[in-house]
Amino acid sequence: MTRIDAQTIEDIAIGAALLGTGGGGDPYVGKLMALQAVKEYGPVTLISPDEVPDEAVVVPTAMMGAPTVLIEKVPNGEEVFRAFNGLKNYLGKDIFATLPIEAGGVNSMIPIAVAARLGIPLVDCDGMGRAFPELQMVTFHLYGVSATPMVIADEKGNTIILETINNFWTESLARNATVVMGGSVMLSIYPMTGKVLKKAGIKNIVSYSAKIGKVIREARQRGENPAEALLKATGGFELFKGKVVDVLRRTEGGFARGEAKIEGIEEYKGEVLQVKFQNENLVAIRGERVVATVPDLICIVNLETAIPITTEGLRYGNRVLVLGIPCDEKWRTPEGLETVGPRYFGYDLDYVPVEVLAQGGEKQ
């Protein structure tokens, strides 16, 4: 059990934005919500999944929609509490704790705000170990947990309760509702017991996010190269260094879709890397060779500061480091790859682990 204070929030925001692989929303708005809640209600208690009683109910809280929308449509701050309390009332049970559904900028911050304001613990666990664009793309789904009942709330005061026949229907219906509600909403989803969470979740993601943020911060304070410290802390692989020369980005069907073109510098001069994304970075292609794909993490950071850059934040002229980080082993199972592998997203590619590709392994 540990406490999450203002400095820890700052570190988590950076670390989770990195693990969000370009998605999960810019942490700035969520960070303000979390900092305000901690300032007003006190630090949040972070507990491990093993500290959750087997029969206790836990519920992830999150934002759903295109991260680009948050640039102009800022939450009013009450949506997520209406979603959380709406699900609590619907279940007719007390909710013991909340947790992030994914590691991502805004989606790692929202549960902190909820935990602080409601005086409940935050569980050091999530359902992805990174960020993915669709609701069924969580390890909870792999273990047969239903996404519903779930509650969606927008800034206008609208609330929707969903009960669906499977998690793919949850994604389809909720995505369409999100588009109608302005492109982004807050939600409470995947209610489950502590017993299920211990099997189905990815553990230690909040503390891991905080560790990454702290490593970057302390390296910068010491005047060291934060990118090198980041690679060491994550066990990641350098995929490319370069300057962003083109970004094609569109908001479509509740997602931010597109690709970025990066021209190489230093030892990569004369080469080009393409990164294709759907909220999150999905595939990185160096010249004609694929160097990383989902479910491994493809992260883009500022070359000088190692601060993560989200897909909506990519701009012409950004000098960046692109790194690949191995995903959680749950995603490398046949069921995991069927759910989040490159073929699910429409790419005619077999998954090869990033550590194999980094050693010169080729796509099949």
C-alpha positions, -999 to +999 in steps of 0.1 A: +000+000+000+014+034-010+000+069-013-003+089-045+005+126-040+009+155-064+045+146-074+035+110-080+007+122-102+031+142-123+053+111-127+024+088-136+012+112-162+045+110-181+050+073-176+014+064-186+016+087-216+046+067-228+029+033-222-002+047-240+017+043-273+004+076-286-032+070-273-051+072-241-055+110-244-032+139-236-025+137-198-028+174-193-066+177-187-067+145-167-037+156-146-055+188-137-085+167-126-063+144-105-043+172-089-074+191-080-090+161-064-059+152-044-055+188-033-091+189-021-096+154-007-060+142+001-037+116-013-050+084-029-042+050-014-027+027-041-032-010-033-021-042-051-047-065-066-038-090-038-051-066-013-086-066-028-110-090-011-121-118-034-158-109-032-153-071-034-165-053-065-140-032-085-148-010-115-125+007-140-132+043-149-121+059-182-126+082-211-138+068-245-135+085-278-110+102-301-082+119-282-082+147-307-116+158-295-103+166-260-083+194-275-115+214-280-141+196-259-128+197-223-147+176-197-166+195-171-153+171-145-186+156-134-192+131-162-170+103-147-187+106-113-221+103-128-210+073-147-194+057-116-223+064-093-248+054-120-232+019-123-230+016-085-268+023-083-275-001-111-255-029-095-271-022-061-237-028-045-209-008-030-178-005-052-146-012-032-121+004-056-115+017-090-086+012-115-074+024-149-087+003-178-055+011-197-022+029-193-026+062-212-024+099-205-059+109-195-070+073-187-045+069-160-055+102-144-093+098-143-093+069-118-070+089-095-095+117-094-124+093-088-105+075-060-096+108-043-130+123-044-149+092-034-124+081-008-118+046-022-085+029-031-069+028-065-058-007-076-023-010-091-036-029-121-052-024-155-065-044-185-039-036-211-004-027-198-006-001-226-035+015-245-057+001-272-085+017-291-115-006-286-134-017-254-130-054-259-092-051-262-085-058-225-072-089-207-105-089-188-121-099-222-096-128-226-108-142-193-145-140-201-154-109-181-184-089-195-179-052-202-215-046-192-234-034-174-216-001-182-226+035-179-216+063-204-219+100-194-213+132-214-207+168-204-243+178-213-258+155-186-268+126-208-263+091-193-266+057-210-267+023-194-257-006-216-264-044-212-250-062-243-248-098-254-210-097-258-181-073-256-179-067-294-215-054-293-205-032-263-178-016-284-200-011-314-230+004-295-209+025-272-187+038-300-218+050-320-232+066-289-199+083-283-199+099-317-235+112-312-225+125-278-197+147-293-168+123-298-157+118-262-174+105-231-166+092-196-175+057-186-175+030-159-172-005-172-161-042-166-174-045-130-157-076-115-148-092-082-114-090-067-110-128-073-114-122-111-092-091-111-063-111-096-064-135-126-074-112-154-056-080-148-021-067-156-004-059-123+017-030-111+009-008-141+003+024-120+036+020-100+054+011-133+041+043-149+053+063-119+087+046-121+091+056-158+081+092-151+105+094-122+134+080-142+128+106-170+125+135-144+156+125-124+177+120-155+168+155-167+175+170-133+210+153-133+217+166-168+219+131-182+204+117-214+167+109-204+162+088-235+190+064-225+176+062-190+141+055-205+153+027-227+171+011-197+141+014-174+116-001-199+138-027-215+129-011-247+146-010-281+156+020-302+137+018-335+145+052-351+156+088-346+143+115-369+122+145-377+085+144-383+080+156-419+043+147-425+013+137-404-019+125-419-046+126-392-084+124-393-111+119-367-133+091-380-159+069-364-148+079-329-111+073-335-081+094-345-067+076-375-037+083-396+001+079-401+032+099-394+063+100-417+096+105-400+129+112-418+160+098-402+188+118-386+222+108-372+228+071-380+193+069-396+200+097-421+186+089-455+160+065-442+123+070-435+100+055-408+063+053-412+041+049-381+004+040-386-020+047-358-057+043-347-056+064-315-025+043-306+006+035-327-001+002-344+027-005-369+062+010-376+078+004-410+114+014-416+119+016-453+103-016-465+109-036-433+084-038-404+102-031-372+073-033-347+036-041-345+009-043-320+005-057-294+041-046-286+044-009-277+055+016-303+063+049-284+073+083-298+091+107-275+109+140-278+145+133-287+159+158-262+135+155-232+121+119-236+086+134-230+060+112-248+042+126-278+006+115-283-008+109-318-028+142-316+003+160-305+026+150-334+036+180-354+058+188-384+094+194-372+092+173-340+126+156-335+118+123-320+130+089-308+108+060-316+112+030-293+096-005-291+087-021-258+077-058-253+040-062-244+026-082-215+028-120-221-010-122-220-012-105-254+012-130-270-012-159-266-033-170-295-064-154-279-045-122-273-032-119-308-066-127-322-079-097-302-051-071-307-027-085-332-019-067-365-044-088-385-073-076-363-065-040-374-064-050-411-026-054-416-015-085-436+012-092-411+021-120-387+031-109-353+068-111-345+080-100-310+098-066-311+129-081-295+132-105-324+128-078-350+153-056-331+179-083-337+172-084-374+144-109-376+121-105-405+083-106-409+070-139-421 
